[in-house]
Amino acid sequence: MDSFFIITSLLKIIGILFVVILPMVSYAVYAERRVSALIQDRLGPNRVGPAGLFQPIADMFKLLLKEDFTPRSANTFYYWLAPCLAVMPALISIAVVPFGSTLFGVPMVIADVNVGILFVFAIASLGVYGIVLAGWSSNNKYALLGGLRSSAQMVSYEISMGMSTIPVLLLAGNVSLNTIINQQAWGGWNVVNLTVAFFIFMVAAFAETNRLPFDLPEAESELIAGYHTEYSAMKFSLFFIAEYANMVTSSALMATLFFGGWDVPFTAHDNIGPYSGWLSLLSIGIFLAKILFFLFLFMWVRWTLPRFRYDQLMSLGWKFMLPLALVYIVLIAAVMLGLSAAGIGQGWMYTAILGSLNVALIIVLFAILDRGRIISPAYGRMHPREIERLRRLDRRPRVAAEV
């Protein structure tokens, strides 16, 4: 039994890491270039291979053959260590995320630990050390500012991200990711039950992965390239691998916590058995489709929204996201206690009540957001009359300029 467990674990590690994650990361770069070209009405990569599909392979050889230098004034040990510290947590975190049902008696998760979500947060939080060390060890002021920004951003948004999962754990009654998936199979997807929690988690995921509109640690218009300004060749590419691997992990977590994970809708055999090979493969395909959807969302937002100012980023994290997460936890806990006292168990009525509550909250929140009362526009410390004048200008209908 022990040898069977070791062999299957090694096969899952090799399969997930070298067959799924690394190719997905490589072609996520290609996909982002194609998506950005589509949004900006360009062609994108189309020279290397059919439709440019071999472009990631060409980029890999280019980075391998590119000159690899170390700045003379850098702290060499930490300068070389930083890319490894950035990429390792991104690849380790995916180990506890279930990516399918049981296939031939083998659970489709590398490490089925009982504290899955806590393990993910513990490991993912280590990734910021690589970015901070990269900025400090380069002995470059722009890189140092990027590293400091990343650490402040991580502290600001990881608290909100962790708190947004508490309502999920309240519903599931467990911190195991498989238990959370099974709870959604019978009680409905948490994106309906806990819409506000999903909104908080998604915004925090964008901030944690340093993606637009939260890419202040890089901010090429301000910091040249931020924390990896002094990096080149494969060390530079490791930071990109870490970023896209973090995107895959965040997408997998959003799919698991709020969109039912690998659960196949309208069937119970994938949860309780008897397990069939085709149904298990279908569950893996469904989970990968959800990950691809969220990866597209990351790309879509990057090429649609402008970057926040740094004070806006901090204000959003501390003055809006954190209080909203705290109030939402208390509200959901009170509603769950009331439903339990009324004898209403998880089912269609339970989901309808929680869903209606979340719809009402979303309407109120976005009505306030749209009026600029919580996240104010980039007016700074202006006189109130000047702010009101600019708001009136913002509300005027715009006419496209003729070319």
Order of alpha helices (4+ residues) and beta strands (2+ residues): alpha-alpha-alpha-alpha-alpha-alpha-alpha-alpha-alpha-alpha-alpha-alpha-alpha-alpha-alpha-alpha-alpha-alpha-alpha
